[in-house]
Amino acid sequence: MTMMARILSIIISLSLVLIIFGLVRGKKLKQKYAILWLATGITILIFAFFEKALIWLTRLLGIQTPINTLFFLGIIFIILINLHFSVIISNLTEQNKKIAQKLALLDEKIKNPGVKS
């Protein structure tokens, strides 16, 4: 990895970590989601400081250059985040459906108090 790529990786990862801490402190991001993002920033930081680990992983995966390994890991991370959010959205959709059904039943009881359901 070139010195410029290494410096850029360090700057990006440190910025990501600082932004995540700021979002958690401002209560704009929950801690359980922050863990995933912090893990990403710290992983990039580790690979930027310990280039031999990145080179080892690059050779293990059969990728030609270490920077491509970082891009590959980034893509894998994005896929995992999308999967995680898809599961959350699916659960929320199901909860919304159940709440809407309960609300409809309560609304019906209010409109027709003498009718048993």
C-alpha positions in Angstrom: 0.0 0.0 0.0 1.4 3.4 -0.9 2.1 5.9 1.8 -0.8 8.1 0.5 -3.2 5.3 0.6 -2.1 4.4 4.1 -2.5 8.0 5.3 -5.9 8.2 3.7 -7.0 5.0 5.4 -5.9 6.3 8.7 -7.7 9.6 8.2 -10.9 8.0 7.1 -10.9 5.4 9.9 -10.2 8.0 12.6 -12.8 10.3 11.1 -15.3 7.4 11.1 -14.6 6.6 14.7 -14.9 10.2 15.8 -18.2 10.7 13.9 -19.6 7.5 15.4 -18.7 8.7 18.9 -20.3 12.1 18.2 -23.5 10.5 16.9 -23.8 8.2 20.0 -23.1 11.1 22.3 -25.8 13.2 20.5 -28.2 10.2 20.8 -28.6 10.1 17.0 -27.2 6.6 16.8 -28.0 3.7 19.2 -25.0 1.9 20.7 -26.0 -1.5 19.3 -25.6 -0.1 15.8 -22.5 2.0 16.6 -20.6 -1.3 17.5 -20.8 -2.4 13.8 -19.5 1.0 12.6 -16.8 1.2 15.2 -15.6 -2.3 14.4 -15.3 -1.2 10.8 -13.3 1.9 11.6 -11.0 0.1 14.0 -10.4 -2.7 11.5 -9.4 -0.2 8.8 -7.2 1.5 11.3 -5.5 -1.8 12.3 -4.8 -2.7 8.7 -3.5 0.8 8.0 -1.0 0.6 10.9 -0.1 -3.1 10.5 0.3 -3.4 6.8 1.8 -6.9 7.1 -1.6 -8.2 8.4 -3.3 -6.7 5.4 -0.7 -8.2 3.1 -1.2 -11.6 4.7 -5.0 -11.3 4.3 -4.5 -10.1 0.7 -2.4 -13.2 -0.1 -4.8 -15.5 1.8 -7.7 -14.2 -0.3 -5.8 -14.3 -3.5 -6.3 -10.6 -4.2 -3.6 -8.7 -6.1 -3.2 -5.5 -4.1 -3.8 -4.7 -0.4 -6.0 -1.7 -1.2 -8.3 -4.0 -3.2 -8.6 -6.1 -0.1 -9.8 -3.0 1.9 -12.4 -2.4 -0.8 -13.5 -6.0 -0.8 -13.9 -5.9 3.0 -15.8 -2.7 2.7 -18.2 -4.3 0.2 -18.7 -7.3 2.5 -19.4 -4.9 5.4 -22.0 -3.0 3.3 -23.7 -6.3 2.4 -23.8 -7.4 6.1 -25.2 -4.0 7.2 -27.9 -4.2 4.5 -28.8 -7.7 5.6 -28.9 -6.6 9.2 -31.2 -3.6 8.4 -33.4 -5.9 6.2 -34.0 -8.1 9.2 -34.8 -5.1 11.4 -37.2 -3.7 8.7 -38.9 -7.1 8.4 -39.5 -7.2 12.1 -40.8 -3.6 12.2 -43.1 -4.3 9.3 -44.6 -7.3 11.2 -45.0 -5.2 14.3 -46.7 -2.4 12.4 -49.1 -4.9 10.9 -50.0 -6.3 14.3 -50.4 -2.8 15.8 -52.7 -1.8 12.9 -54.8 -4.9 13.5 -55.1 -4.2 17.2 -55.9 -0.6 16.5 -58.6 -1.5 14.1 -60.2 -3.9 16.7 -60.0 -1.2 19.4 -61.5 1.4 17.0 -64.4 -1.0 16.2 -65.0 -1.6 19.9 -65.2 2.2 20.5 -67.6 2.7 17.6 -69.8 -0.2 18.5 -69.5 -0.6 22.3 -72.4 -3.1 22.6 -71.1 -5.6 20.0 -68.8 -8.4 21.2 -65.9 -9.4 19.1 
